[in-house]
């Protein structure tokens, strides 16, 4: 289609402009919104625990076998690992930009499964966790007790049972990281008493494995002429400290039995004592919420805020769910400033054009071209997989001058034809375009050749 076609058919040009506006608005409504573009490589976290082991033991017996199995997984760039004296071992695997994080997690999980047979039994019993790691944090919230009516363990457990699942169900929430531990039955062994009876920790573990279990008990009357068939049930796992205290460890020479409470202190405590969370000096539980790639940060935070209002109405007396940090405040303020700058730039461009051309009709053409071009850009951002963030909005601000150049050149060329004595707008436009059409198309292609590849680099 030649440029002369748009001069001969102005209605067609108008329809194309309206179409560009419509598809641009559709692209804008579907663009994900976030504070910064997602340029960090996808990462997968492999974590496990070797209870009672120091950092060196964890490194040699757990981390090294896992690293050897994971190394070379599809699209992997590199990986890092850490081991602590609390028995924790973490491996972070980094993948190429653009790799599907779900597939990366599956591939890593398959590699980890190959190495599980080489790990200590204590590690495989607890399990190895493989999950994709989210780097785009949205909010930090906290559940705490202003009047200290609840302890930290209860608050952590309440958060994980009643609040975390509801947060995870919000569309776009990638991960809810609660910095705390669940309830656990703590058995504190007394070394002096155990030495007195010739016991070691492995003896206690064996007793727990034998007596504190869940197992199938079967049925009665299945293969008989009885009318009824009975399913057997038994106590199963213990839940109270008193029940654990009555576990029989061994029999003594005098006919007495040694119970667990005789050699240990048993209490319902926290699974780990590596976390200590307080809010304004009061016991509490904090959680960091991350978003999934390609989701709308503003919409997610709005849904989280609605859920927090509902949860606050349902909380027991003495508990408060508070918002410690939210990227929505920075995002709203930043986008507001960028949009403000965008509008100011458009107004300045229109004013400058009017000052030099001294014609309202001539000024309307660059103004319309700016709006059509900028709105139409959103559909290309959507197709290219970009998001609506600070960098893309600032790019729109910077490109206004470039966008309006072509329109100004056309208007000035047509005005030059009028100044030469031509009175027909059609003839003036045709002669003007014959002289500058090639230059305009060439300039546009040069801009595309420079900036389009740059936007996809990295």
C-alpha positions as CSV (number, residue, x, y, z in Angstrom):
1,X,0.0,0.0,0.0
2,X,1.5,3.3,-1.1
3,X,1.4,6.5,1.0
4,X,-0.6,8.2,-1.8
5,X,-3.5,5.8,-0.8
6,X,-3.8,7.5,2.6
7,X,-4.0,10.9,0.9
8,X,-6.7,9.8,-1.5
9,X,-8.6,8.0,1.2
10,X,-8.7,10.1,4.4
11,X,-11.5,8.0,5.9
12,X,-9.3,4.9,5.6
13,X,-6.5,6.7,7.4
14,X,-9.0,7.7,10.1
15,X,-10.3,4.1,10.5
16,X,-6.7,2.8,10.8
17,X,-6.0,5.4,13.5
18,X,-9.1,4.3,15.4
19,X,-8.1,0.7,15.1
20,X,-4.7,1.4,16.5
21,X,-6.3,3.2,19.4
22,X,-8.6,0.2,20.1
23,X,-5.9,-2.5,20.0
24,X,-3.7,-0.3,22.1
25,X,-6.3,0.1,24.8
26,X,-6.9,-3.7,24.7
27,X,-3.1,-4.2,25.1
28,X,-3.0,-1.7,27.9
29,X,-5.8,-3.5,29.8
30,X,-4.0,-6.8,29.6
31,X,-0.5,-5.6,30.4
32,X,0.9,-6.9,33.7
33,X,1.8,-4.2,36.1
34,X,4.9,-4.3,38.4
35,X,7.4,-1.9,39.8
36,X,10.4,-3.1,37.8
37,X,10.7,-5.4,34.8
38,X,11.3,-9.1,35.4
39,X,15.0,-9.2,34.3
40,X,16.3,-11.5,37.1
41,X,16.9,-15.1,35.9
42,X,14.4,-17.8,37.2
43,X,15.7,-19.5,40.3
44,X,14.8,-22.8,42.0
45,X,15.5,-23.4,45.7
46,X,16.5,-26.9,46.9
47,X,16.4,-27.0,50.7
48,X,16.7,-29.8,53.3
49,X,17.6,-30.3,57.0
50,X,20.0,-32.8,58.6
51,X,18.9,-32.5,62.3
52,X,21.9,-32.2,64.7
53,X,24.6,-31.9,62.0
54,X,27.1,-29.1,61.7
55,X,27.7,-27.1,58.6
56,X,30.7,-29.3,57.4
57,X,28.7,-32.5,57.8
58,X,25.7,-31.0,55.9
59,X,28.0,-29.9,53.1
60,X,29.7,-33.2,52.7
61,X,26.8,-35.6,53.1
62,X,23.9,-33.6,51.8
63,X,24.9,-30.6,49.6
64,X,27.6,-32.2,47.6
65,X,25.5,-35.3,46.4
66,X,22.7,-32.9,45.5
67,X,25.0,-30.5,43.6
68,X,26.5,-33.4,41.6
69,X,23.0,-34.6,40.6
70,X,21.6,-31.1,39.8
71,X,24.6,-29.9,37.9
72,X,23.9,-29.8,34.2
73,X,20.1,-29.6,34.5
74,X,18.5,-28.1,31.3
75,X,19.0,-24.4,30.8
76,X,21.0,-24.0,34.1
77,X,23.5,-21.1,34.3
78,X,25.1,-21.7,37.7
79,X,24.1,-22.6,41.3
80,X,25.1,-21.6,44.8
81,X,24.8,-23.4,48.1
82,X,24.9,-22.7,51.8
83,X,25.2,-24.9,54.9
84,X,24.6,-23.9,58.5
85,X,25.4,-25.3,61.9
86,X,21.7,-25.7,62.5
87,X,21.6,-28.6,60.0
88,X,20.0,-26.6,57.1
89,X,21.3,-26.9,53.6
90,X,20.1,-24.8,50.7
91,X,21.0,-24.9,47.0
92,X,19.9,-22.1,44.7
93,X,19.9,-23.0,41.0
94,X,19.9,-20.1,38.4
95,X,18.5,-20.6,34.9
96,X,18.6,-18.7,31.7
97,X,16.4,-15.7,31.3
98,X,13.1,-16.8,29.7
99,X,13.2,-20.3,31.0
100,X,9.8,-21.5,32.2
101,X,10.2,-21.6,36.1
102,X,7.6,-24.5,36.4
103,X,9.6,-26.7,34.0
104,X,12.8,-25.7,35.7
105,X,11.4,-26.8,39.0
106,X,10.2,-30.2,37.5
107,X,13.6,-30.8,35.9
108,X,15.4,-30.0,39.1
109,X,13.1,-32.2,41.1
110,X,13.9,-35.1,38.8
111,X,17.6,-34.6,39.4
112,X,17.1,-34.4,43.1
113,X,15.2,-37.7,43.1
114,X,18.3,-39.4,41.6
115,X,20.4,-38.3,44.5
116,X,18.0,-39.2,47.4
117,X,19.4,-42.7,47.7
118,X,22.8,-41.2,48.5
119,X,21.5,-39.0,51.3
120,X,21.4,-39.9,55.0
121,X,18.2,-41.6,56.2
122,X,17.5,-38.7,58.6
123,X,17.5,-36.3,55.6
124,X,15.3,-38.5,53.3
125,X,12.8,-39.0,56.2
126,X,12.3,-35.2,56.5
127,X,12.4,-34.8,52.8
128,X,14.0,-32.5,50.3
129,X,12.0,-29.4,49.2
130,X,12.3,-28.2,45.6
131,X,10.4,-25.0,44.8
132,X,10.7,-22.0,42.4
133,X,11.9,-18.9,44.1
134,X,10.1,-15.6,43.6
135,X,12.2,-12.5,43.7
136,X,9.4,-9.9,43.2
137,X,8.2,-9.2,46.8
138,X,4.9,-7.4,47.1
139,X,4.1,-7.0,50.8
140,X,5.3,-7.8,54.3
141,X,2.5,-8.4,56.8
142,X,2.6,-9.3,60.4
143,X,0.2,-11.0,62.9
144,X,1.0,-9.9,66.4
145,X,-0.5,-9.6,69.9
146,X,-0.4,-5.9,71.1
147,X,-1.4,-7.0,74.7
148,X,1.0,-10.0,74.8
149,X,-1.9,-12.4,75.4
150,X,-0.5,-14.9,72.9
151,X,3.0,-16.2,72.6
152,X,5.0,-16.3,69.4
153,X,4.5,-20.1,68.8
154,X,0.7,-19.8,68.9
155,X,0.8,-16.8,66.6
156,X,3.0,-18.6,64.1
157,X,0.8,-21.7,64.1
158,X,-2.4,-19.6,63.8
159,X,-0.9,-17.7,60.8
160,X,0.1,-20.9,59.0
161,X,-3.2,-22.7,59.6
162,X,-5.8,-19.8,59.1
163,X,-4.2,-17.1,57.1
164,X,-1.4,-18.5,54.9
165,X,-3.7,-20.8,52.9
166,X,-6.1,-18.0,52.1
167,X,-3.3,-15.8,50.9
168,X,-1.9,-18.5,48.7
169,X,-5.2,-18.9,47.0
170,X,-5.2,-15.3,45.7
171,X,-4.6,-15.2,42.0
172,X,-1.0,-14.0,41.2
173,X,0.5,-14.8,44.7
174,X,3.5,-16.9,44.0
175,X,4.8,-17.5,47.5
176,X,3.9,-16.7,51.1
177,X,7.1,-17.1,53.3
178,X,6.1,-17.2,56.9
179,X,9.2,-16.5,59.1
180,X,8.4,-18.8,61.9
181,X,7.9,-22.5,62.9
182,X,5.0,-24.8,63.7
183,X,4.2,-26.5,66.9
184,X,6.2,-29.5,67.7
185,X,6.6,-32.0,70.6
186,X,9.9,-31.2,72.2
187,X,11.6,-34.0,74.1
188,X,14.6,-32.7,76.1
189,X,16.7,-35.7,77.2
190,X,18.6,-35.6,80.5
191,X,22.2,-36.8,79.8
192,X,22.8,-37.8,83.4
193,X,19.7,-39.9,83.8
194,X,20.3,-41.5,80.4
195,X,23.9,-42.4,81.4
196,X,22.5,-43.9,84.6
197,X,20.3,-46.3,82.7
198,X,22.8,-46.9,79.9
199,X,20.7,-45.3,77.2
200,X,21.6,-43.3,74.1
201,X,19.4,-41.0,71.9
202,X,19.0,-43.8,69.3
203,X,17.1,-45.9,71.9
204,X,14.6,-43.1,72.4
205,X,14.2,-42.7,68.7
206,X,13.5,-46.4,68.3
207,X,10.8,-46.3,71.0
208,X,9.1,-43.4,69.3
209,X,9.2,-45.2,65.9
210,X,7.7,-48.3,67.5
211,X,5.0,-46.8,69.7
212,X,4.1,-43.4,68.2
213,X,2.9,-44.5,64.7
214,X,-0.1,-44.5,62.4
215,X,-0.8,-47.9,60.8
216,X,-3.6,-49.9,59.3
217,X,-5.3,-52.2,61.8
218,X,-7.5,-54.2,59.5
219,X,-11.0,-55.6,60.0
220,X,-12.9,-58.4,61.8
221,X,-15.6,-60.6,60.3
222,X,-14.6,-60.2,56.7
223,X,-14.2,-63.9,55.9
224,X,-17.0,-65.4,58.2
225,X,-20.7,-65.9,58.3
226,X,-21.2,-62.9,60.7
227,X,-23.7,-60.3,59.7
228,X,-21.5,-57.4,60.5
229,X,-17.9,-56.5,59.6
230,X,-15.9,-54.4,62.0
231,X,-13.1,-52.0,61.2
232,X,-10.5,-51.9,64.0
233,X,-9.3,-48.5,65.3
234,X,-6.6,-47.6,67.8
235,X,-5.1,-44.6,69.4
236,X,-2.5,-43.8,66.7
237,X,-0.1,-41.0,67.2
238,X,0.1,-39.2,70.5
239,X,-0.7,-35.5,70.9
240,X,-0.2,-34.5,74.5
241,X,3.1,-34.3,76.5
242,X,1.5,-36.6,79.2
243,X,0.9,-39.3,76.5
244,X,4.5,-39.1,75.4
245,X,5.7,-39.2,79.0
246,X,4.0,-42.5,79.6
247,X,5.9,-44.3,76.7
248,X,7.8,-47.3,78.1
249,X,11.5,-47.2,77.4
250,X,12.7,-50.4,79.0
251,X,12.1,-52.6,82.0
252,X,14.3,-52.5,85.1
253,X,15.7,-55.4,87.2
254,X,13.2,-54.9,90.0
255,X,10.2,-55.4,87.7
256,X,9.6,-51.7,87.3
257,X,9.4,-49.9,83.9
258,X,11.3,-46.9,82.8
259,X,9.1,-44.3,81.1
260,X,10.1,-41.4,78.9
261,X,9.1,-38.8,81.5
262,X,11.7,-40.3,83.9
263,X,14.6,-39.4,81.7
264,X,13.3,-36.4,79.7
265,X,11.4,-33.2,80.0
266,X,8.5,-33.1,77.5
267,X,6.7,-30.0,76.3
268,X,4.7,-28.7,73.3
269,X,7.0,-26.1,71.8
270,X,8.2,-24.8,68.5
271,X,9.8,-26.9,65.8
272,X,12.9,-24.7,65.7
273,X,14.3,-21.9,67.9
274,X,16.2,-20.2,65.0
275,X,13.5,-17.5,64.5
276,X,12.5,-14.7,66.9
277,X,9.9,-12.4,65.5
278,X,8.5,-9.3,67.3
279,X,6.4,-6.4,66.1
280,X,6.7,-3.2,68.1
281,X,8.2,-5.2,70.9
282,X,5.3,-7.7,71.0
283,X,5.4,-11.4,69.9
284,X,4.3,-11.9,66.3
285,X,4.7,-13.7,63.0
286,X,5.8,-11.9,59.8
287,X,5.3,-13.1,56.3
288,X,6.7,-11.9,52.9
289,X,4.4,-12.2,49.9
290,X,5.8,-12.5,46.4
291,X,4.0,-12.3,43.0
292,X,4.2,-14.7,40.1
293,X,5.8,-13.5,36.8
294,X,3.4,-11.7,34.5
295,X,0.8,-10.8,37.2
296,X,-0.6,-7.4,38.0
297,X,1.0,-6.2,41.3
298,X,-1.7,-3.5,41.9
299,X,-4.5,-6.0,41.6
300,X,-2.8,-8.6,43.8
301,X,-2.1,-6.1,46.5
302,X,-5.7,-4.8,46.4
303,X,-7.0,-8.4,46.8
304,X,-4.6,-9.0,49.7
305,X,-5.8,-5.8,51.4
306,X,-9.4,-7.0,51.1
307,X,-8.5,-10.3,52.6
308,X,-6.6,-8.6,55.5
309,X,-9.8,-6.6,56.3
310,X,-11.8,-9.8,56.4
311,X,-9.2,-11.6,58.5
312,X,-9.0,-8.7,61.0
313,X,-12.7,-9.1,61.7
314,X,-12.4,-12.8,62.4
315,X,-9.2,-12.7,64.6
316,X,-9.5,-13.7,68.2
317,X,-9.3,-10.8,70.7
318,X,-5.8,-9.8,71.3
319,X,-4.5,-10.4,67.7
320,X,-4.0,-7.8,65.0
321,X,-3.0,-8.3,61.3
322,X,-0.8,-5.4,60.2
323,X,0.7,-4.2,57.0
324,X,4.4,-3.5,57.5
325,X,5.5,-2.8,53.9
326,X,3.7,-2.6,50.5
327,X,5.2,-1.9,47.1
328,X,1.8,-0.5,46.0
329,X,2.6,2.8,47.7
330,X,5.8,3.1,45.8
331,X,4.2,1.8,42.6
332,X,1.3,4.2,42.7
333,X,3.4,7.2,43.5
334,X,6.0,6.3,40.8
335,X,3.4,5.6,38.1
336,X,1.5,8.8,39.1
337,X,4.7,10.9,38.6
338,X,5.4,9.2,35.3
339,X,1.9,9.7,34.0
340,X,2.1,13.3,35.2
341,X,5.3,13.8,33.3
342,X,3.8,12.1,30.2
343,X,0.9,14.5,30.2
344,X,3.1,17.5,30.7
345,X,5.4,16.4,27.9
346,X,2.4,16.0,25.5
347,X,1.1,19.5,26.5
348,X,4.6,21.1,26.0
349,X,5.0,19.5,22.6
350,X,1.6,20.8,21.5
351,X,2.4,24.3,22.8
352,X,5.8,24.3,21.0
353,X,4.2,23.2,17.8
354,X,1.5,25.9,18.1
355,X,4.0,28.7,18.9
356,X,6.1,27.9,15.7
357,X,3.2,27.1,13.3
358,X,0.7,29.6,14.6
359,X,-2.2,27.4,13.5
360,X,-4.6,25.5,15.6
361,X,-5.5,23.1,12.7
362,X,-1.8,22.4,12.1
363,X,-1.3,21.8,15.9
364,X,-4.1,19.2,16.1
365,X,-2.3,16.9,13.7
366,X,0.8,16.3,15.8
367,X,-1.3,16.1,19.0
368,X,-3.4,13.3,17.5
369,X,-0.4,11.5,16.2
370,X,1.2,11.6,19.7
371,X,-1.9,10.0,21.3
372,X,-2.4,7.4,18.6
373,X,1.3,6.4,18.6
374,X,1.6,6.2,22.3
375,X,-1.6,4.2,22.9
376,X,-0.8,2.0,20.0
377,X,2.6,1.2,21.5
378,X,0.9,-0.8,24.3
379,X,-0.2,-3.6,22.0
380,X,3.4,-4.1,20.9
381,X,4.5,-4.1,24.5
382,X,1.9,-6.8,25.2
383,X,3.0,-8.9,22.2
384,X,6.6,-8.6,23.1
385,X,6.0,-9.9,26.6
386,X,6.8,-6.6,28.4
387,X,5.1,-5.3,31.5
388,X,3.8,-1.9,32.5
389,X,6.6,-0.7,34.8
390,X,8.7,2.3,35.6
391,X,11.1,1.7,32.8
392,X,8.6,1.2,30.0
393,X,6.6,4.3,31.2
394,X,9.8,6.4,31.3
395,X,10.6,5.1,27.8
396,X,7.2,6.5,26.6
397,X,8.1,9.9,28.0
398,X,11.4,9.9,26.2
399,X,10.0,8.8,22.9
400,X,7.3,11.6,22.7
401,X,9.8,13.9,20.9
402,X,10.7,11.2,18.4
403,X,7.0,10.3,17.8
404,X,6.0,13.9,17.1
405,X,8.9,14.7,14.8
406,X,7.4,13.0,11.7
407,X,4.1,14.7,12.2
408,X,5.8,18.1,12.5
409,X,7.9,17.5,9.4
410,X,4.8,16.6,7.3
411,X,2.9,19.7,8.6
412,X,5.8,22.0,7.9
413,X,6.3,20.5,4.4
414,X,2.6,21.0,3.6
415,X,2.8,24.6,5.0
416,X,5.8,25.3,2.8
417,X,3.7,24.3,-0.3
418,X,1.0,26.8,0.8
419,X,3.6,29.5,1.2
420,X,4.7,28.9,-2.4
421,X,1.3,29.7,-3.7
422,X,-0.5,26.4,-3.9
423,X,-4.1,26.8,-2.6
424,X,-5.4,23.2,-2.9
425,X,-4.8,21.1,0.3
426,X,-4.7,17.9,-1.8
427,X,-2.1,19.2,-4.2
428,X,0.0,20.7,-1.3
429,X,-0.1,17.4,0.6
430,X,0.7,15.3,-2.5
431,X,3.7,17.4,-3.5
432,X,5.0,17.6,0.1
433,X,4.8,13.8,0.6
434,X,6.6,13.2,-2.7
435,X,9.6,15.0,-1.3
436,X,9.7,13.7,2.2
437,X,8.0,10.3,2.2
438,X,11.2,8.4,1.6
439,X,13.0,10.3,4.3
440,X,10.3,9.7,6.9
441,X,10.1,5.9,6.2
442,X,13.9,5.7,6.2
443,X,14.1,7.5,9.5
444,X,11.5,5.3,11.1
445,X,13.3,2.2,9.9
446,X,16.5,3.4,11.4
447,X,14.9,4.0,14.7
448,X,13.5,0.5,14.7
449,X,16.8,-1.0,13.7
450,X,18.5,0.7,16.6
451,X,16.0,0.5,19.5
452,X,14.0,-2.7,18.8
453,X,17.1,-5.0,19.1
454,X,18.3,-3.1,22.1
455,X,15.0,-3.7,24.0
456,X,15.4,-7.5,23.6
457,X,19.0,-7.6,24.6
458,X,20.0,-9.3,27.9
